[in-house]
Every structure is written in structure tokens, then in C-alpha cells.
Amino acid sequence: MILEKYKKKKFAILIAARSDSARLPGKHFKIINEKRKLTVLDYCIKRCRKSKIKDIILCTSSNKNDNIFEKYAKKNKIKVFRGSKNDVLKRYIDCCEKYNLSDIVRITGDCPLVDKDIINNLLNIYLKNNYDYASNVCPPTFPDGLDVEIVKLSILKKSFIENKSVLNKEHVTLNIRKNTKYKKYNMSYNKKNLSKIRWTVDKKKDLRFIKKIVMKFHPKIHFSWQEIYKLKRFN
């Protein structure tokens, strides 16, 4: 049943990335595995590729400062889409229409430890129950950096029409998350709330922390979030 539903749709993982981070400029291209010279974005993409969804699109802005992402995509043979810098919601909609997508998985490119099992489990629930939107962020209970959102293109379009605020344009799913009319699901980590743990890259101390984790598991790239959490000295 789930497989049949999946075949009727066209999914892609959209990895959002922009180069204008003030706190850590160029963070997506910071090396976190010195031995293999792999960056934050390398890890994010490689780990996403282990999920059931093989179509990956790097979604960035048309600003000239983001030319670096287009060059990266071409070099690594990854699809790329460039759109509005500030209206991120429209960028996502335009990307979906260009690549004829029905549904997207939304990941941010500064999350190198994104977990394939979270993506796959959420995808199964999303398909089985025909949700409009499913995530593990409403409210968050997993470590920051494991965020996954799945949403229908049709719902993104409705949200675009319903809410023209700057906040909704910038925070793609804000209106959907707040609106009770949509059929939604949130995946929670039942044992405890781990959302205060940071596994994302936004500051220099985040980068140092991620490097330690990555090198602890070297040469493996695909290790589970539970394996990371068991390293108590890192949490």
C-alpha cells in the first residue's frame, strides 16, 4: 500500500542553502572530516542519499553570492534550483514546479548529521495516513540538526496564497504549522526531550563539536543518531 502511494507521487529532498551566514561565513563548505576532506554540505547530501528518496535538489537563491552552490552542484552532479533570496516559500514552489514534484522533504544544508531512519520513518507515516504535512519539529524533541519536514506542493501553494507575511515567506512552513485546517503529524522522541542538544552548524563551537563526532566515527559516514547520542561526553 505505502509503496503504491509512493509510486504515484514524485518526491525529492530539497536541501536549502545560502551563503550569507553572519556568524559562520561559508559554513556549508567548512571541512568536518580532515582525512577525507569532506564538508558540512558533503555529509548532509551523502547521508540524505541513504534514505528512500534518491532525488536530491540543492535549493539556493539567485543572488550572485550563491553562485558557489551552483558550481558545487554541477561538480558533484546534483540537481540545483535558484530562486528568490527572501521569498523562500516561493523558491520552494518554483523548484517543485520546475522539477514536476508533488511532495518534498525539506532539509537544511547546515545539518550534516541528518538521519536516514528519521526521514524514512516519517515518510512511511506521511504516506500511510495521507498527511498534508509531517515533521519532527512541532514541537521538537530530537537534537537540533535532525529536523525533517515533509509537505505536499499543493499545501505550499495554499499557504502562499493564505499568508503573505514576510515571516511566512522566510519560514516556509510557518503558516502550515500554525493552521489547524491542515492534516498534520509530528514525530516525537518518546523517551525525553533532546531538543536543546545542538548538532547543527551555525557557530564556530558547533563546527568544532561536529568535527569531533565525525572523526569519532571515521571512516564511516552513515552512523545513526542513536549511536551519536550514546557518546555521552558529546551531549
C-alpha positions as CSV (number, residue, x, y, z in Angstrom):
1,M,0.0,0.0,0.0
2,I,2.7,2.5,1.0
3,L,4.9,1.5,-1.9
4,E,1.9,2.1,-4.3
5,K,1.3,5.5,-2.8
6,Y,4.9,6.4,-3.2
7,K,5.0,5.4,-6.9
8,K,2.1,7.7,-7.6
9,K,3.9,10.7,-6.3
10,K,7.2,12.4,-7.2
11,F,9.3,13.2,-4.2
12,A,12.6,15.0,-3.8
13,I,14.7,16.1,-0.9
14,L,15.2,19.8,-1.1
15,I,18.4,20.9,0.7
16,A,18.2,24.6,1.5
17,A,21.5,26.5,1.5
18,R,22.6,30.2,1.3
19,S,25.9,31.8,1.8
20,D,25.0,34.8,3.9
21,S,25.6,33.4,7.4
22,A,26.9,36.2,9.5
23,R,28.0,34.0,12.5
24,L,29.9,31.5,10.4
25,P,30.6,32.6,6.8
26,G,30.9,29.8,4.4
27,K,29.7,27.3,6.9
28,H,28.4,24.8,4.3
29,F,31.9,24.4,2.9
30,K,33.7,24.0,6.2
31,I,35.6,20.7,6.3
32,I,34.5,18.4,9.1
33,N,36.4,15.3,8.0
34,E,40.0,16.3,7.7
35,K,41.1,12.9,6.5
36,R,38.7,12.7,3.6
37,K,38.3,16.5,3.1
38,L,34.5,16.3,3.3
39,T,32.5,19.4,4.2
40,V,29.3,20.1,6.1
41,L,27.3,20.0,2.9
42,D,29.0,16.8,1.7
43,Y,27.9,15.0,4.8
44,C,24.4,16.3,4.6
45,I,24.0,15.2,1.0
46,K,25.7,11.8,1.4
47,R,23.6,11.0,4.5
48,C,20.3,12.1,2.7
49,R,21.2,9.8,-0.2
50,K,20.9,6.8,2.1
51,S,17.2,7.5,2.6
52,K,14.5,6.0,0.4
53,I,14.3,9.3,-1.6
54,K,17.1,9.4,-4.1
55,D,16.2,12.6,-5.9
56,I,18.1,15.5,-4.2
57,I,18.0,19.1,-5.2
58,L,20.2,21.8,-3.8
59,C,17.8,24.8,-3.4
60,T,19.6,28.2,-3.2
61,S,19.0,31.8,-4.1
62,S,19.7,33.6,-7.4
63,N,21.9,36.1,-5.5
64,K,25.4,36.1,-7.0
65,N,26.9,35.2,-3.7
66,D,25.3,31.9,-4.0
67,N,26.9,31.0,-7.3
68,I,29.2,28.8,-5.3
69,F,26.3,26.4,-4.7
70,E,25.6,26.1,-8.4
71,K,29.2,25.3,-9.0
72,Y,29.2,22.7,-6.2
73,A,26.1,21.1,-7.6
74,K,27.5,20.8,-11.1
75,K,30.8,19.4,-9.9
76,N,29.0,16.8,-7.7
77,K,26.3,16.0,-10.3
78,I,23.5,17.2,-8.1
79,K,20.3,19.0,-9.3
80,V,20.2,22.7,-8.4
81,F,17.5,25.3,-8.3
82,R,18.0,29.0,-7.8
83,G,15.2,31.4,-6.9
84,S,14.1,34.3,-4.7
85,K,16.5,35.1,-1.9
86,N,14.0,36.5,0.6
87,D,10.7,34.7,-0.5
88,V,11.9,31.2,0.3
89,L,8.4,29.8,0.1
90,K,8.1,30.9,-3.5
91,R,11.6,29.5,-4.2
92,Y,10.4,26.1,-3.0
93,I,7.2,26.3,-5.0
94,D,9.1,27.3,-8.1
95,C,11.6,24.5,-7.6
96,C,8.8,21.9,-7.3
97,E,7.2,23.2,-10.5
98,K,10.4,23.1,-12.4
99,Y,11.1,19.5,-11.4
100,N,7.5,18.4,-11.5
101,L,7.4,17.4,-7.9
102,S,4.3,16.5,-5.9
103,D,5.8,16.4,-2.4
104,I,9.1,17.5,-0.8
105,V,11.3,16.5,2.1
106,R,12.8,19.7,3.5
107,I,16.3,19.6,5.0
108,T,18.7,22.4,5.7
109,G,22.3,22.2,4.4
110,D,23.9,23.1,7.7
111,C,22.7,19.8,9.2
112,P,25.5,17.3,8.4
113,L,24.1,14.6,10.8
114,V,20.7,14.3,9.3
115,D,19.4,10.8,9.8
116,K,18.1,8.5,7.1
117,D,15.9,6.5,9.5
118,I,14.1,9.6,10.7
119,I,13.4,10.5,7.0
120,N,12.2,7.0,6.1
121,N,10.0,6.5,9.2
122,L,8.4,9.9,8.8
123,L,7.9,9.2,5.1
124,N,6.1,6.0,5.8
125,I,3.8,7.7,8.3
126,Y,3.2,10.6,5.9
127,L,2.2,8.2,3.1
128,K,0.2,5.8,5.1
129,N,-2.1,8.5,6.6
130,N,-2.1,10.9,3.6
131,Y,-0.9,13.8,5.7
132,D,-0.6,17.3,4.3
133,Y,2.4,17.9,6.4
134,A,4.6,15.8,8.7
135,S,7.7,16.7,10.7
136,N,9.6,16.2,13.9
137,V,9.7,19.9,14.8
138,C,6.2,20.7,16.1
139,P,7.3,20.6,18.8
140,P,10.9,19.5,18.5
141,T,12.1,16.6,20.7
142,F,15.1,15.3,18.7
143,P,18.5,17.1,18.8
144,D,18.7,20.3,16.7
145,G,20.2,19.3,13.4
146,L,17.9,16.3,12.8
147,D,15.0,18.4,11.6
148,V,12.9,16.9,8.8
149,E,9.7,18.2,7.2
150,I,7.6,16.6,4.5
151,V,4.9,18.5,2.7
152,K,2.7,18.5,-0.4
153,L,3.3,21.1,-3.1
154,S,-0.5,21.8,-3.1
155,I,-0.3,22.8,0.5
156,L,2.7,25.0,0.0
157,K,0.7,26.8,-2.7
158,K,-2.3,27.2,-0.4
159,S,-0.1,28.6,2.3
160,F,1.5,31.1,-0.2
161,I,-2.0,32.4,-1.0
162,E,-3.3,32.5,2.6
163,N,-0.4,34.2,4.3
164,K,1.6,36.9,2.5
165,S,3.6,37.9,5.6
166,V,7.4,38.3,5.5
167,L,7.7,35.6,8.2
168,N,5.7,33.0,6.2
169,K,7.8,33.8,3.1
170,E,11.0,33.3,5.1
171,H,10.0,30.4,7.2
172,V,8.5,28.1,4.6
173,T,6.1,26.1,6.7
174,L,5.2,28.6,9.4
175,N,1.6,29.1,8.3
176,I,1.0,25.4,7.7
177,R,2.3,24.6,11.2
178,K,0.0,27.2,12.8
179,N,-3.1,26.4,10.7
180,T,-5.4,23.8,12.2
181,K,-7.2,23.1,9.0
182,Y,-4.3,21.0,7.6
183,K,-3.9,17.3,8.3
184,K,-0.6,17.2,10.2
185,Y,1.6,14.8,12.2
186,N,4.6,15.3,14.5
187,M,7.1,12.6,15.2
188,S,8.4,12.8,18.8
189,Y,11.2,11.1,20.6
190,N,9.2,9.5,23.4
191,K,11.9,8.9,26.0
192,K,12.9,12.6,26.6
193,N,13.2,16.0,25.1
194,L,16.6,16.3,23.5
195,S,15.9,19.5,21.5
196,K,18.4,21.6,23.5
197,I,21.2,19.5,22.1
198,R,22.9,21.1,19.1
199,W,24.0,19.0,16.2
200,T,23.7,21.8,13.6
201,V,26.4,24.2,12.3
202,D,25.9,27.8,12.9
203,K,28.8,28.9,15.1
204,K,32.5,28.0,15.4
205,K,31.8,26.0,18.5
206,D,29.2,24.0,16.6
207,L,31.8,23.2,13.9
208,R,34.4,22.0,16.4
209,F,31.8,19.8,18.1
210,I,30.6,18.3,14.7
211,K,34.2,17.6,13.8
212,K,34.8,15.6,16.9
213,I,31.7,13.5,16.3
214,V,32.6,12.9,12.6
215,M,36.2,11.9,13.4
216,K,35.0,9.6,16.2
217,F,33.1,7.5,13.6
218,H,35.6,7.9,10.7
219,P,35.8,6.2,8.2
220,K,32.0,5.7,8.5
221,I,29.8,8.4,7.2
222,H,26.5,6.7,7.8
223,F,26.0,6.2,11.5
224,S,22.7,6.6,13.3
225,W,21.7,9.5,15.6
226,Q,21.3,7.0,18.4
227,E,25.0,6.0,18.1
228,I,26.0,9.7,18.4
229,Y,23.8,10.1,21.4
230,K,25.4,7.1,23.1
231,L,28.6,9.1,23.1
232,K,27.6,10.8,26.4
233,R,30.6,13.0,26.5
234,F,29.4,14.8,23.4
235,N,25.9,15.7,24.8
